[in-house]
Amino acid sequence: MLSRSLKLIDVRPRPGHRSQGQMIAGNMILRCALGKGGITAFKREGDGATPLARMPLLYGFKRPDKKVTRPSALVLGALRRNDGWCEVSNDRNYNRKVRIPYGASHETMWRKDDLYDVCIVMDWNVRPRRRAKGSAIFFHLARPGYTPTEGCIALSRADMDRLLPYLSGRTVIRVLR
C-alpha cells in the first residue's frame, strides 16, 4: 500500500529500450517514456536526453477542459491557451513559463495531442537556471506506444491518474542508470 504522499520515485531505463523507462513509485512499477537521447549526466539544450538527476516536483498544470479530477497535494493550476515555455538560453525568461505569442522560441503548452493535459514542472535547471543546460523538462502524459520525448518523463493517462493522489511538493523523481 502506498503512503499518502510519496517522497521518492525512481526512474530507470527499460532494458533494451533507451528511450523508455520503468518508474518505481511505492509499490507500483509503471512504464514510462524518456527522452529520445536516453539518459545523460551531461544535459544540454536540444539534446533530447532525460537528465540523470534528482528532480523535486515544483508545481503543475492541468487542462480545465479535460476533466482532470484526481486530487493531488501538488499545486496544479489551470493551463491557459496562451501559456508557453521559453527555450532560448540567452532569453531573460529561459526555462520559464511565458505568455504567447512570445518573441523568442518557445514550447506551446496548450497542445492538440493531449501530452500536457497534466504537466508537472520538475526542478531541472529551474533553481538556479544555467544557460544551455536544458529547458522544459516536464513530467507529463505519454504518446501511444511510449514514443520518445524531448527529454521529459511521460506516463499513460491511466497511470498518471493513479499516481496523482500520491504526489506533493515533497516528492522527488530520481533518474538513475
SELUM-220169 format. One record per residue: x, z, y of N, C-alpha, C, O in turn. Coordinates in steps of 0.1 Angstrom, whole numbers, padded with zeros to 4 digits, always signed. Layout:
<recs>
XZYXZYXZYXZY...
</recs>
This chain:
<recs>
+0008+0000-0012+0000+0000+0000+0009+0000+0012+0019+0007+0013+0005-0008+0022+0013-0008+0035+0010+0004+0043-0002+0009+0044+0020+0009+0051+0017+0019+0060+0010+0013+0072+0009+0000+0073+0005+0020+0081-0004+0015+0092+0004+0005+0100-0002-0005+0104+0017+0007+0103+0025-0002+0112+0038-0004+0105+0045+0005+0101+0041-0017+0103+0054-0020+0097+0065-0019+0107+0064-0023+0118+0076-0012+0103+0088-0011+0112+0098-0023+0110+0104-0027+0119+0099-0027+0097+0109-0038+0094+0103-0048+0085+0097-0045+0075+0105-0061+0088+0101-0072+0080+0113-0080+0078+0120-0084+0087+0117-0083+0065+0128-0091+0062+0124-0105+0059+0114-0108+0053+0133-0114+0063+0131-0129+0060+0144-0134+0054+0154-0132+0060+0142-0140+0043+0154-0146+0036+0151-0160+0032+0139-0164+0031+0161-0169+0031+0159-0183+0028+0153-0183+0013+0156-0176+0005+0144-0193+0011+0139-0195-0002+0149-0203-0010+0154-0213-0005+0152-0199-0022+0163-0206-0029+0160-0221-0031+0149-0225-0035+0170-0229-0027+0168-0243-0028+0161-0250-0016+0159-0262-0017+0157-0242-0006+0149-0248+0005+0154-0241+0018+0149-0231+0022+0164-0247+0024+0170-0240+0036+0160-0239+0048+0162-0230+0056+0150-0247+0048+0140-0246+0059+0127-0238+0056+0117-0239+0063+0128-0231+0044+0117-0223+0040+0122-0209+0037+0134-0208+0033+0114-0199+0038+0118-0186+0035+0108-0177+0028+0097-0182+0025+0112-0165+0025+0104-0155+0019+0104-0144+0029+0114-0139+0032+0092-0139+0033+0091-0128+0042+0086-0116+0034+0076-0117+0026+0094-0105+0035+0091-0093+0027+0085-0083+0038+0093-0078+0046+0072-0080+0037+0066-0072+0046+0058-0061+0039+0047-0063+0033+0064-0049+0038+0058-0039+0030+0058-0043+0015+0069-0047+0010+0046-0043+0009+0045-0047-0005+0041-0062-0006+0038-0067-0017+0041-0069+0005+0037-0083+0005+0050-0092+0005+0059-0089+0012+0050-0103-0003+0060-0113-0002+0053-0126+0001+0045-0131-0006+0056-0131+0013+0049-0142+0019+0058-0154+0021+0070-0153+0025+0053-0166+0018+0061-0178+0020+0061-0181+0035+0051-0179+0042+0072-0186+0041+0072-0189+0055+0081-0202+0057+0089-0205+0049+0078-0208+0069+0087-0219+0073+0097-0214+0082+0095-0205+0090+0109-0220+0082+0120-0217+0090+0125-0230+0098+0119-0240+0096+0135-0229+0106+0140-0240+0113+0146-0251+0104+0151-0248+0094+0145-0263+0109+0150-0275+0101+0165-0274+0099+0170-0280+0090+0172-0266+0108+0186-0264+0106+0190-0252+0098+0201-0248+0097+0180-0246+0091+0182-0234+0083+0184-0222+0091+0179-0221+0102+0192-0213+0086+0195-0200+0093+0210-0201+0098+0219-0205+0091+0212-0197+0111+0225-0197+0116+0229-0184+0124+0220-0178+0130+0241-0181+0123+0246-0169+0131+0251-0174+0145+0254-0165+0153+0251-0187+0147+0256-0192+0160+0245-0201+0166+0247-0213+0168+0234-0195+0170+0223-0202+0175+0226-0208+0189+0232-0202+0197+0222-0221+0190+0224-0229+0202+0211-0236+0206+0203-0239+0197+0209-0238+0218+0197-0246+0223+0196-0259+0216+0206-0267+0216+0185-0262+0210+0182-0275+0204+0188-0278+0190+0187-0289+0185+0194-0267+0184+0200-0269+0170+0190-0269+0159+0193-0272+0148+0177-0265+0162+0167-0265+0152+0169-0254+0141+0162-0254+0131+0177-0244+0144+0180-0234+0134+0173-0221+0138+0170-0218+0149+0170-0213+0128+0165-0199+0129+0176-0190+0131+0186-0190+0122+0176-0181+0141+0188-0172+0142+0189-0161+0132+0179-0155+0128+0201-0159+0127+0204-0147+0118+0205-0135+0127+0215-0133+0134+0194-0127+0127+0193-0117+0137+0182-0106+0134+0174-0109+0125+0183-0095+0141+0172-0086+0142+0164-0089+0155+0170-0088+0166+0151-0092+0153+0143-0095+0165+0131-0087+0166+0121-0089+0158+0130-0077+0175+0118-0070+0177+0107-0079+0182+0109-0089+0189+0095-0076+0178+0083-0083+0183+0079-0077+0196+0078-0065+0198+0078-0086+0206+0076-0081+0220+0061-0081+0224+0056-0071+0228+0054-0092+0222+0040-0094+0225+0036-0108+0220+0045-0115+0215+0024-0111+0221+0020-0124+0216+0008-0130+0224+0003-0124+0234+0004-0142+0219-0008-0149+0225-0017-0153+0213-0013-0155+0202-0030-0154+0217-0040-0160+0207-0049-0169+0215-0053-0166+0226-0053-0179+0208-0062-0189+0214-0076-0183+0214-0081-0179+0203-0082-0181+0226-0096-0174+0226-0107-0183+0219-0117-0177+0215-0105-0196+0218-0115-0204+0212-0113-0205+0197-0121-0212+0191-0103-0199+0191-0100-0200+0177-0104-0188+0169-0101-0187+0157-0111-0178+0176-0117-0166+0169-0106-0158+0161-0109-0156+0149-0096-0154+0167-0086-0145+0160-0092-0131+0162-0092-0126+0173-0097-0126+0151-0104-0114+0151-0097-0102+0145-0101-0090+0147-0086-0104+0138-0079-0093+0132-0073-0084+0142-0067-0089+0152-0075-0071+0141-0069-0062+0151-0054-0061+0149-0049-0063+0138-0047-0057+0159-0033-0055+0159-0029-0046+0169-0034-0046+0180-0019-0037+0166-0014-0028+0177-0004-0036+0186+0000-0030+0196+0000-0048+0182+0008-0056+0191-0001-0062+0202-0012-0067+0199+0004-0062+0214-0003-0068+0225-0004-0083+0223+0006-0090+0222-0017-0088+0222-0019-0103+0220-0028-0107+0232-0041-0105+0231-0023-0113+0242-0030-0118+0253-0037-0132+0250-0033-0138+0241-0046-0135+0258-0053-0148+0257-0043-0159+0261-0038-0159+0272-0042-0169+0253-0034-0181+0256-0043-0190+0265-0055-0191+0263-0037-0196+0276-0044-0204+0285-0039-0219+0284-0028-0221+0280-0048-0228+0288-0044-0242+0287-0032-0246+0295-0025-0256+0291-0029-0239+0305-0017-0242+0313-0005-0234+0311+0004-0233+0319-0005-0227+0299+0007-0219+0295+0018-0229+0289+0015-0237+0281+0030-0226+0293+0041-0233+0288+0053-0224+0286+0052-0212+0290+0064-0229+0281+0076-0220+0278+0088-0229+0282+0090-0239+0276+0096-0224+0292+0107-0232+0297+0119-0232+0287+0123-0222+0282+0124-0244+0285+0135-0246+0275+0148-0252+0281+0157-0257+0274+0149-0252+0295+0161-0258+0301+0170-0246+0305+0166-0237+0313+0182-0246+0299+0190-0234+0300+0195-0231+0314+0199-0219+0317+0196-0240+0323+0200-0237+0337+0189-0235+0346+0191-0234+0358+0176-0235+0342+0165-0232+0350+0163-0217+0351+0166-0209+0342+0158-0213+0363+0157-0198+0365+0147-0192+0356+0147-0180+0354+0138-0200+0350+0128-0195+0341+0131-0198+0326+0122-0198+0318+0144-0201+0323+0148-0204+0310+0143-0193+0300+0144-0181+0303+0137-0197+0289+0132-0188+0279+0122-0178+0284+0121-0167+0280+0113-0183+0293+0102-0175+0298+0089-0184+0298+0090-0196+0298+0078-0177+0298+0065-0184+0300+0064-0189+0314+0068-0183+0324+0059-0201+0315+0057-0208+0328+0043-0214+0328+0036-0215+0318+0038-0217+0340+0025-0224+0341+0028-0239+0342+0037-0243+0350+0021-0247+0335+0023-0262+0335+0012-0268+0344+0000-0263+0344+0015-0279+0351+0027-0286+0350+0039-0278+0356+0037-0271+0365+0051-0280+0350+0063-0274+0354+0074-0284+0355+0074-0293+0347+0082-0283+0365+0092-0293+0368+0103-0295+0358+0108-0306+0356+0107-0285+0350+0117-0286+0340+0111-0288+0326+0099-0285+0324+0118-0292+0317+0114-0294+0303+0108-0281+0298+0114-0270+0300+0097-0282+0291+0090-0270+0286+0082-0273+0273+0079-0284+0270+0079-0263+0266+0071-0263+0254+0056-0261+0259+0054-0252+0267+0047-0269+0255+0033-0267+0258+0027-0258+0248+0028-0260+0236+0022-0246+0252+0017-0236+0243+0003-0239+0237+0000-0235+0226-0006-0246+0245-0019-0249+0240-0018-0262+0232-0017-0273+0239-0018-0261+0219-0015-0273+0211-0027-0278+0203-0036-0270+0200-0027-0290+0200-0038-0296+0191-0036-0293+0177-0045-0293+0169-0023-0290+0173-0020-0288+0158-0022-0274+0154-0019-0271+0142-0027-0265+0162-0030-0251+0158-0019-0242+0156-0021-0230+0153-0006-0246+0158+0005-0238+0155+0006-0225+0163+0010-0215+0158+0001-0226+0175+0002-0214+0184-0012-0207+0186-0014-0200+0196-0021-0209+0177-0034-0202+0177-0031-0187+0177-0038-0179+0184-0020-0183+0170-0014-0170+0171+0001-0172+0172+0007-0178+0164+0006-0167+0183+0020-0170+0186+0026-0157+0192+0022-0152+0202+0036-0152+0185+0043-0139+0188+0057-0141+0193+0065-0149+0187+0060-0136+0205+0073-0137+0211+0082-0126+0204+0080-0114+0205+0093-0131+0198+0103-0122+0193+0115-0121+0203+0117-0130+0211+0122-0110+0203+0132-0108+0212+0145-0115+0208+0155-0109+0204+0144-0128+0209+0156-0136+0207+0160-0142+0221+0152-0150+0226+0171-0139+0226+0176-0144+0239+0166-0141+0250+0165-0149+0260+0159-0130+0249+0149-0126+0260+0155-0115+0268+0155-0116+0281+0161-0105+0262+0167-0093+0269+0180-0091+0263+0181-0084+0252+0191-0095+0269+0192-0104+0280+0191-0118+0277+0193-0122+0265+0189-0127+0286+0189-0142+0284+0203-0147+0286+0210-0143+0296+0207-0156+0277+0220-0162+0279+0218-0177+0278+0211-0182+0269+0224-0185+0287+0223-0199+0288+0226-0206+0275+0236-0202+0268+0218-0215+0271+0220-0224+0259+0220-0216+0246+0225-0222+0236+0216-0204+0245+0216-0197+0232+0203-0197+0225+0201-0190+0215+0193-0206+0229+0181-0208+0222+0169-0202+0229+0169-0191+0235+0158-0210+0230+0146-0205+0236+0134-0208+0227+0135-0216+0217+0123-0202+0231+0110-0204+0224+0111-0201+0209+0106-0209+0201+0118-0190+0205+0119-0186+0191+0107-0177+0188+0108-0165+0192+0097-0182+0183+0084-0175+0181+0081-0173+0166+0088-0178+0157+0072-0164+0164+0066-0161+0151+0052-0167+0152+0043-0161+0159+0049-0178+0145+0036-0185+0147+0031-0190+0134+0035-0187+0123+0020-0199+0135+0014-0204+0123+0021-0216+0118+0027-0224+0125+0021-0218+0105+0029-0229+0098+0020-0241+0097+0008-0241+0096+0027-0253+0096+0020-0265+0093+0018-0266+0078+0024-0258+0070+0008-0274+0074+0006-0276+0059+0019-0280+0052+0027-0288+0057+0021-0274+0041+0034-0277+0033+0046-0269+0038+0057-0271+0033+0044-0260+0048+0055-0253+0054+0067-0262+0058+0078-0259+0056+0063-0272+0065+0074-0281+0070+0082-0274+0081+0077-0264+0086+0094-0278+0083+0103-0270+0092+0098-0269+0106+0091-0277+0112+0103-0258+0112+0100-0255+0126+0113-0259+0134+0122-0265+0129+0112-0257+0147+0124-0260+0156+0133-0247+0157+0142-0247+0165+0131-0237+0148+0139-0225+0148+0131-0213+0147+0136-0202+0146+0118-0214+0147+0108-0203+0147+0106-0199+0132+0111-0205+0123+0098-0189+0130+0094-0184+0117+0078-0186+0117+0072-0182+0127+0073-0192+0107+0059-0196+0107+0052-0192+0093+0058-0194+0083+0040-0187+0094+0032-0183+0082+0019-0191+0082+0015-0196+0092+0013-0191+0070+0000-0197+0070-0010-0189+0078-0007-0177+0080-0021-0194+0082-0031-0187+0089-0036-0175+0081-0038-0164+0086-0038-0177+0068-0043-0166+0060-0033-0154+0059-0037-0143+0060-0020-0158+0057-0010-0147+0057-0008-0140+0070-0006-0128+0071-0009-0148+0081-0008-0142+0094-0020-0132+0096-0018-0121+0102-0032-0136+0092-0044-0127+0093-0042-0115+0085-0046-0104+0090-0036-0116+0074-0033-0104+0065-0023-0094+0072-0024-0082+0071-0013-0100+0079-0002-0093+0084-0005-0086+0098+0000-0076+0101-0013-0093+0106-0016-0088+0120-0019-0073+0121-0014-0067+0130-0027-0068+0113-0031-0054+0114-0019-0044+0113-0020-0032+0117-0008-0049+0107+0004-0040+0105+0015-0043+0115+0026-0037+0113+0013-0051+0125+0023-0054+0135+0021-0046+0147+0010-0043+0151+0033-0042+0153+0032-0034+0166+0045-0037+0174+0053-0045+0169+0046-0031+0185+0057-0033+0193+0070-0026+0188+0081-0028+0193+0068-0019+0177+0079-0013+0170+0084-0021+0158+0093-0017+0151+0077-0032+0155+0081-0040+0143+0093-0049+0147+0093-0055+0157+0102-0050+0137+0114-0058+0139+0114-0068+0127+0112-0064+0116+0116-0081+0130+0119-0091+0120+0134-0092+0118+0141-0095+0128+0139-0091+0106+0153-0092+0103+0155-0104+0095+0150-0105+0084+0162-0114+0100+0165-0126+0093+0179-0125+0086+0189-0122+0093+0179-0127+0073+0191-0125+0065+0195-0138+0058+0187-0147+0057+0207-0138+0053+0210-0150+0044+0211-0146+0030+0214-0154+0021
</recs>
